[in-house]
Amino acid sequence: MVTHHVRVLDPDELRAAHTLFAAALHLDPLDDESWERRRHSYLPGRTLGVSDSSGLIGTTMSFPARTAVPGAALPTAAVSRVGVRADRTRRGVLSELMRAQFDDAAVRGEVIATLRASEARIYGRFGYGVATRAREVTVGTRGGLRDGAPPGGTVRMLPAGDIVAATAAVHARIALDRVGGMTRHEQLWDQGIGNRVRRHEHVVAAVHTGPGGDDGYAVAVPGGSDGGFADRALRVTDLHAAGVDATAGLWRFLLGLDLIGRVEGWMRPVDEPLELLLADPRDCRVTGETDETWLRILDVPAALAARSWGPGRPVRIAVRDPLRPRNEGVYRIGEGRAEPVDAAPELQCDVAALAMAYLGDRAPSQLAATGWWHVHDPAAVARADAVFATATRPWCGTFF
């Protein structure tokens, strides 16, 4: 197989990188005005590429972030805009890009990498595993919240010019309170909600204020109508809340808007207690559930040492990582810590399967039963469940 040289792209190559990425997703290239705004989202030194005699044939980039894991927040490479030219796929280009990106992130001190996968079968072979999941819901507005639901605090609407700054400030305050949450680089705000504001789209945005100050926000855009002007859909594109009170307050506001027949929630937490808040739980229909973020542990010893662990007797787990052999070994996890040991393993997994349990999305017993983890000692499975357990399901809520 040909070895491809991966290099950091120069600033004048970034537009070509974005065009290549867009083509890989069958999207149109950006016009001059759109590129002038988008180019600022490419941060210096974080875009990699592979070229041959025909030009650029592959690219990937990342944003710096921090991700909440149980008991800590870890430096993260938020990977995005990955693409290989259609006539150069299946020749090892993506493999070389991934390896180089892992090395680059590790040099930067980033312990984990995370991405949103366009195709589910691509990234597992590079050590990524599904770490958070999300659901889509449709909530009818007729019944509203039940009388005994938490009253919530106050909700204020945001004028268009304040949307980005106000929602970014709340997100920065609460994003890392939940396992799986991640910080957002300013360019993510600019390219997301900021684009809608610049295009003068109608955006419904509101902030919830509780006893301790601003603790939640919602951003939504109008959708289609099944029953005329007074029965439109409202699609929630971004909603973060510090707790159930803020969640209830924001959903009460959204469901109470005039001329809205249903509210559609995109990429909501799988454990968001909407059905328990509603006067009629059947008003909430789950229309889909899917993988959300994929996690790649770049430094297994550091990631295991940083995470807090549940009570119970320790368990010894062997980790395999063909792409980063320095991660391989047996780790003793439990009693509040994790450390490499020279001992026989009780369980064994590869780094992708470890990522599936690391944030608490999947229990080791599930992974063992389905063949993701190999069991040397059946008694160790229950102990692994105890030490990996988390109080809530992980969720990110940031698209990048």
VMD Tcl script that draws the C-alpha trace (Angstrom):
set ca {
  {0.00 0.00 0.00}
  {1.20 3.50 -0.82}
  {2.15 5.58 2.21}
  {0.51 9.00 2.03}
  {2.23 12.06 3.44}
  {-0.01 14.01 5.81}
  {0.81 17.67 6.37}
  {-0.68 20.76 7.98}
  {-2.42 22.76 5.29}
  {-1.48 26.35 4.58}
  {-4.14 29.07 4.93}
  {-4.46 29.42 1.16}
  {-5.36 25.70 0.92}
  {-8.26 25.77 3.33}
  {-10.93 26.65 0.79}
  {-9.92 23.67 -1.31}
  {-10.11 21.52 1.83}
  {-13.63 22.72 2.54}
  {-14.70 22.14 -1.06}
  {-13.31 18.59 -0.91}
  {-15.15 17.94 2.36}
  {-18.42 19.32 0.95}
  {-18.09 17.17 -2.17}
  {-17.60 14.07 0.00}
  {-21.04 14.83 1.50}
  {-22.48 15.68 -1.95}
  {-22.88 19.35 -1.02}
  {-22.28 22.40 -3.20}
  {-19.08 24.43 -2.80}
  {-19.39 27.75 -1.00}
  {-19.63 30.99 -2.93}
  {-17.14 33.77 -2.21}
  {-19.29 35.52 0.38}
  {-20.06 32.31 2.27}
  {-16.42 31.22 2.25}
  {-15.32 34.59 3.61}
  {-17.42 33.86 6.71}
  {-16.58 30.16 6.91}
  {-12.81 30.49 6.58}
  {-12.56 31.91 10.10}
  {-13.78 28.58 11.48}
  {-10.56 26.91 10.35}
  {-8.20 27.39 13.25}
  {-4.46 27.79 12.63}
  {-2.53 24.55 12.39}
  {-5.50 22.21 12.96}
  {-6.34 21.26 9.36}
  {-4.50 18.31 7.85}
  {-4.39 17.16 4.26}
  {-3.00 14.62 1.83}
  {-2.09 15.52 -1.75}
  {-0.85 13.67 -4.80}
  {0.07 14.81 -8.30}
  {-3.59 15.67 -8.98}
  {-3.97 17.95 -5.96}
  {-5.62 17.66 -2.55}
  {-7.23 14.23 -2.05}
  {-8.06 14.09 1.67}
  {-8.54 16.35 4.66}
  {-9.61 16.53 8.29}
  {-9.66 19.26 10.93}
  {-10.57 19.78 14.58}
  {-11.62 22.33 17.15}
  {-10.16 22.45 20.68}
  {-12.71 21.68 23.40}
  {-13.17 20.25 26.86}
  {-15.48 17.31 27.49}
  {-17.13 16.42 30.78}
  {-16.37 12.88 31.92}
  {-17.36 11.52 35.34}
  {-15.45 13.64 37.83}
  {-13.37 15.66 35.35}
  {-13.25 17.69 32.14}
  {-10.71 16.49 29.58}
  {-8.93 18.38 26.78}
  {-10.55 17.23 23.54}
  {-10.05 17.34 19.79}
  {-13.51 17.88 18.28}
  {-12.99 16.36 14.85}
  {-14.94 17.61 11.85}
  {-14.89 18.13 8.07}
  {-13.35 14.77 7.24}
  {-13.34 13.87 3.57}
  {-11.51 11.88 0.91}
  {-11.92 12.59 -2.78}
  {-14.22 10.03 -4.39}
  {-11.57 8.73 -6.82}
  {-9.04 8.21 -4.02}
  {-11.09 6.32 -1.44}
  {-10.10 2.88 -0.10}
  {-6.41 3.53 -0.63}
  {-5.40 4.25 2.95}
  {-5.79 8.04 2.77}
  {-8.27 8.24 5.65}
  {-6.18 5.86 7.77}
  {-3.11 8.06 7.41}
  {-5.14 11.18 8.19}
  {-6.57 9.62 11.34}
  {-3.18 8.46 12.58}
  {-1.65 11.89 12.01}
  {-4.57 13.64 13.67}
  {-4.28 11.40 16.74}
  {-0.58 12.19 17.01}
  {-1.20 15.91 16.57}
  {-3.93 15.96 19.22}
  {-1.78 14.01 21.66}
  {1.08 16.50 21.24}
  {-1.43 19.24 22.09}
  {-2.30 17.42 25.32}
  {-5.76 16.38 24.13}
  {-6.66 13.17 25.93}
  {-9.68 12.25 23.82}
  {-11.09 12.96 20.36}
  {-14.77 13.14 19.48}
  {-16.78 13.39 16.29}
  {-20.23 13.05 14.70}
  {-20.13 10.17 12.23}
  {-21.71 10.61 8.81}
  {-21.58 6.82 8.38}
  {-21.62 4.44 11.32}
  {-19.27 1.85 9.80}
  {-16.32 4.16 9.13}
  {-14.79 5.17 12.44}
  {-14.86 2.04 14.56}
  {-11.77 0.75 12.81}
  {-9.90 3.83 14.06}
  {-10.84 3.22 17.70}
  {-13.94 5.41 17.91}
  {-16.95 4.07 19.78}
  {-20.45 5.43 20.27}
  {-20.29 7.29 23.60}
  {-23.56 9.24 23.70}
  {-26.96 8.78 22.11}
  {-29.90 11.09 21.52}
  {-33.55 10.92 20.55}
  {-35.92 13.00 18.47}
  {-39.33 13.81 19.88}
  {-42.53 15.46 18.74}
  {-44.64 17.04 21.48}
  {-48.22 18.19 20.94}
  {-49.06 21.54 22.47}
  {-52.70 20.97 23.47}
  {-52.15 19.48 26.93}
  {-49.08 21.36 28.10}
  {-47.34 20.51 31.37}
  {-49.21 18.84 34.23}
  {-50.25 20.84 37.27}
  {-47.68 19.19 39.54}
  {-44.71 19.76 37.23}
  {-41.89 21.92 38.61}
  {-42.87 25.59 38.18}
  {-39.49 26.67 36.87}
  {-38.21 30.21 37.02}
  {-38.64 33.09 34.60}
  {-38.14 32.94 30.84}
  {-37.17 35.93 28.72}
  {-37.13 36.19 24.95}
  {-33.91 37.30 23.28}
  {-33.75 39.93 20.54}
  {-31.85 38.75 17.46}
  {-28.76 40.79 18.25}
  {-28.37 39.20 21.68}
  {-28.99 35.55 20.80}
  {-25.43 34.38 20.22}
  {-23.84 36.17 23.19}
  {-26.60 35.27 25.66}
  {-26.91 31.59 24.75}
  {-23.12 31.17 24.58}
  {-22.78 32.60 28.09}
  {-25.35 30.18 29.51}
  {-23.83 27.23 27.67}
  {-20.36 28.06 29.01}
  {-21.81 28.07 32.50}
  {-23.62 24.73 32.41}
  {-22.24 22.60 29.54}
  {-19.73 20.68 31.65}
  {-22.23 19.96 34.43}
  {-23.44 16.90 32.53}
  {-21.25 13.96 31.51}
  {-20.73 14.08 27.76}
  {-21.15 17.85 27.56}
  {-18.47 19.83 25.78}
  {-17.40 23.42 25.47}
  {-17.94 25.22 22.18}
  {-15.34 27.23 20.36}
  {-16.64 30.66 19.36}
  {-16.56 29.62 15.71}
  {-19.18 26.94 16.39}
  {-21.54 29.64 17.64}
  {-20.76 31.88 14.69}
  {-21.40 29.14 12.12}
  {-24.50 27.79 13.87}
  {-26.98 30.22 15.37}
  {-24.89 33.13 14.11}
  {-25.56 32.13 10.49}
  {-29.31 32.12 11.06}
  {-29.18 35.55 12.68}
  {-27.09 36.99 9.82}
  {-29.57 35.65 7.30}
  {-32.36 37.39 9.21}
  {-34.21 34.11 9.76}
  {-36.97 34.01 12.32}
  {-35.41 32.44 15.42}
  {-37.21 31.90 18.72}
  {-34.62 32.10 21.48}
  {-35.18 32.33 25.23}
  {-33.18 32.11 28.46}
  {-34.42 30.56 31.70}
  {-33.43 32.18 34.99}
  {-33.59 30.26 38.25}
  {-32.63 31.13 41.83}
  {-28.92 31.05 40.96}
  {-29.15 33.05 37.75}
  {-29.40 32.07 34.09}
  {-29.44 28.27 33.96}
  {-30.89 27.26 30.60}
  {-31.78 28.38 27.11}
  {-33.70 27.22 24.07}
  {-33.31 28.05 20.39}
  {-35.99 27.02 17.91}
  {-37.04 27.73 14.34}
  {-40.48 27.41 12.73}
  {-41.18 24.39 10.58}
  {-44.00 23.22 8.35}
  {-47.72 22.98 8.99}
  {-50.09 20.04 8.70}
  {-53.27 21.95 9.49}
  {-53.05 25.54 8.37}
  {-51.52 28.75 9.65}
  {-52.40 28.11 13.31}
  {-50.90 24.62 13.49}
  {-47.24 25.10 12.65}
  {-44.34 23.05 13.95}
  {-41.55 24.59 15.99}
  {-38.21 22.77 15.75}
  {-35.92 23.02 18.78}
  {-32.35 23.04 17.49}
  {-30.56 23.75 20.78}
  {-31.81 23.42 24.36}
  {-29.59 23.11 27.40}
  {-30.82 23.22 30.97}
  {-29.01 22.86 34.28}
  {-31.75 20.75 35.87}
  {-35.36 19.64 35.79}
  {-36.68 23.05 36.92}
  {-35.02 24.81 33.97}
  {-36.05 22.00 31.63}
  {-39.68 22.35 32.74}
  {-39.61 26.13 32.46}
  {-38.25 26.10 28.91}
  {-40.60 23.39 27.64}
  {-43.58 25.17 29.27}
  {-42.60 28.31 27.35}
  {-42.20 26.48 24.04}
  {-45.43 24.53 24.35}
  {-47.31 27.70 25.27}
  {-46.42 29.68 22.15}
  {-49.42 30.74 20.10}
  {-50.06 29.29 16.63}
  {-47.81 26.28 17.30}
  {-49.37 22.84 17.02}
  {-46.33 20.75 17.89}
  {-42.78 21.19 19.09}
  {-40.11 18.96 17.58}
  {-37.03 18.31 19.69}
  {-33.85 17.47 17.77}
  {-31.07 15.43 19.40}
  {-32.57 15.47 22.88}
  {-31.15 13.47 25.83}
  {-32.56 9.95 25.96}
  {-33.34 10.47 29.66}
  {-34.97 13.92 29.35}
  {-38.11 13.47 31.52}
  {-40.58 15.03 29.09}
  {-43.24 12.35 29.50}
  {-43.22 12.90 33.27}
  {-43.70 16.64 32.85}
  {-46.66 16.52 30.49}
  {-50.34 16.52 31.42}
  {-50.77 13.75 28.85}
  {-47.59 11.68 28.42}
  {-48.90 10.53 25.03}
  {-48.41 14.08 23.77}
  {-44.72 13.14 23.51}
  {-43.84 10.79 20.67}
  {-40.30 9.50 20.25}
  {-39.71 9.66 16.51}
  {-36.15 8.38 16.49}
  {-33.08 7.46 18.50}
  {-29.56 7.50 17.13}
  {-25.89 7.69 17.99}
  {-24.76 11.19 18.91}
  {-21.03 11.55 19.64}
  {-18.32 9.01 18.96}
  {-15.33 8.96 21.32}
  {-11.72 8.02 20.70}
  {-9.51 7.67 23.78}
  {-6.08 8.90 22.73}
  {-4.34 8.45 26.09}
  {-5.92 5.51 27.91}
  {-3.87 5.77 31.15}
  {-4.62 9.50 31.47}
  {-8.31 9.08 30.64}
  {-8.79 6.26 33.12}
  {-6.86 8.10 35.85}
  {-8.91 11.29 35.39}
  {-12.34 9.64 35.59}
  {-14.13 9.02 38.88}
  {-15.31 5.46 39.47}
  {-18.23 3.91 41.24}
  {-17.98 1.95 44.50}
  {-17.20 -1.72 44.55}
  {-14.32 -4.12 44.29}
  {-11.77 -3.35 41.56}
  {-11.75 -5.08 38.21}
  {-8.81 -5.75 35.88}
  {-9.36 -4.91 32.22}
  {-6.99 -5.51 29.32}
  {-7.18 -2.87 26.59}
  {-6.06 -3.42 22.99}
  {-5.23 -0.52 20.67}
  {-3.46 -1.53 17.44}
  {-3.23 2.09 16.22}
  {-1.71 3.42 19.45}
  {0.12 0.49 21.11}
  {1.26 2.71 24.01}
  {-2.31 2.46 25.30}
  {-2.26 -1.31 25.53}
  {-2.04 -3.01 28.91}
  {-3.99 -4.25 31.88}
  {-5.65 -1.65 34.09}
  {-6.97 -2.11 37.60}
  {-10.08 0.04 38.02}
  {-11.95 0.63 41.27}
  {-11.69 2.00 44.79}
  {-11.64 5.51 43.32}
  {-8.71 5.10 40.96}
  {-7.38 3.39 37.84}
  {-3.79 2.29 37.25}
  {-1.77 -0.04 35.02}
  {-0.90 -3.37 36.65}
  {1.19 -6.38 35.78}
  {-1.50 -9.00 36.32}
  {-3.85 -11.27 34.42}
  {-6.98 -9.54 33.09}
  {-10.50 -10.48 34.10}
  {-12.06 -8.67 31.13}
  {-10.68 -7.57 27.77}
  {-11.78 -5.04 25.13}
  {-10.41 -2.91 22.36}
  {-10.20 0.87 22.73}
  {-13.43 1.47 20.78}
  {-15.41 -0.81 23.08}
  {-13.83 0.89 26.09}
  {-15.07 4.25 24.74}
  {-18.62 2.86 24.65}
  {-18.54 2.34 28.42}
  {-16.23 5.20 29.42}
  {-18.90 7.90 29.78}
  {-21.51 5.46 31.09}
  {-23.64 5.03 27.95}
  {-23.28 1.24 27.83}
  {-22.83 -1.09 30.78}
  {-19.94 -3.56 30.58}
  {-22.44 -6.40 31.02}
  {-24.23 -5.30 27.82}
  {-20.96 -5.09 25.96}
  {-19.83 -8.48 27.24}
  {-23.14 -10.14 26.35}
  {-22.96 -8.82 22.78}
  {-19.32 -9.72 22.20}
  {-17.76 -6.27 22.43}
  {-15.91 -7.25 25.61}
  {-14.28 -10.66 26.20}
  {-14.82 -12.25 29.60}
  {-12.04 -14.17 31.33}
  {-13.77 -14.23 34.75}
  {-17.60 -14.09 34.73}
  {-17.63 -12.77 38.30}
  {-15.87 -9.61 37.10}
  {-18.76 -8.43 34.91}
  {-20.97 -7.27 37.78}
  {-18.00 -5.51 39.38}
  {-17.28 -3.71 36.11}
  {-20.91 -2.57 35.93}
  {-20.59 -1.08 39.41}
  {-17.37 0.83 38.81}
  {-18.44 2.20 35.39}
  {-21.95 3.21 36.53}
  {-23.00 6.87 36.28}
  {-25.98 8.68 37.81}
  {-27.27 10.03 34.47}
  {-26.95 9.08 30.83}
  {-24.24 10.99 28.98}
  {-25.29 13.56 26.39}
  {-23.43 16.20 24.42}
  {-26.02 18.38 22.65}
  {-23.44 20.14 20.46}
  {-23.26 19.57 16.70}
  {-19.89 20.21 15.08}
}
mol new
graphics top color blue
foreach p $ca { graphics top sphere $p radius 0.5 }
foreach p [lrange $ca 0 end-1] q [lrange $ca 1 end] { graphics top cylinder $p $q radius 0.2 }
display resetview
